[in-house]
Amino acid sequence: MPSSIRQITGNWDLGFVLSKHSISSIPSGTTSTGRTLFDTKRTEIGEALYRLKYQSDWTRVPVLAEALASTIYPKFQDVGILIPMPASKARPKQPVTEITKALGALVGIAVFEGLVTKESSRLRKKAGDRLLTRAAQLLRTRICNSLQSHDREGVVLQNPFSAAC
């Protein structure tokens, strides 16, 4: 599956995106309820993610995990664990968690679910409250520092397009 890896910066040591999601999106009409419809052209990876998230096409999980394993995963040294970020939308089965588990199986690294909870994720998203934002950054830093003190890195998958620690 073709990818266009790009390094990203943020409050992490090293981060990458696998690919853009969409190539173009043009309004193509409206539904009977007035909702705008779009004709969206996606990258191959973007289409796989769309099918997984919105059409529950779980056959896309190994495809996306393999793309991460062959392109982004090798850019991290001494990975000790993989940590899926909690989802913003409740689903019976979470795409990021399933991709993380598949990636862990491919590269032989343990996956720790629940290490970062939705509550800590909410803290990170409350950008208006500097204290809460800083607390969420410290939580992530503690997790990464703890791993690094054991000569390991943790890779946190925030969504199937990016990984950082």
C-alpha positions, 0 to 999 in steps of 0.5 A: 500500500503506497504511503507518503510518510511525513515527520510531524512536530508537537509535544512528543520526541518523534512523530510521523504521519503515514499518509494524507486521508483525502486528495479532494472533496467536492460538494455533490448535492444534498440529502433530503434533510439538507445535509451536504454530500461530497464526492471525496477522493481518498488516498489508498490508505485514506480509503482503507481507514474510511472503510474501517471507521465508517463501514466497519470493514475490519479486513482493513486492520491488517493492511493498515498495521502492515503499512505502519510496520513496514514504514513508520515502526522502523523509525523508532528505536528500542520500542518496549510497548505500544499504547493505543490512544482512547477513541473520541467516539464510543464504538463496540470495537475501536479501530485504533486499538485493533490496528495497534494490536495487529501492529504489536502482533506483526512486530512482536511488541506488547500492547497495553490497552487502558494505560492512557484513558479517555479522561487523560485524553480529555485533559489533553483536548481542553486547550483552554485550560493550561493547567489541565493541558500541562497535566496531560503532557506530564502524564505522557512524559511520565509514561515515556520517561518510565519506558526510557529508563528501561532503555525502551520507547513507547509508541503511542498510536493516536490514530492510524495515520500517526505515531509518536513518543 
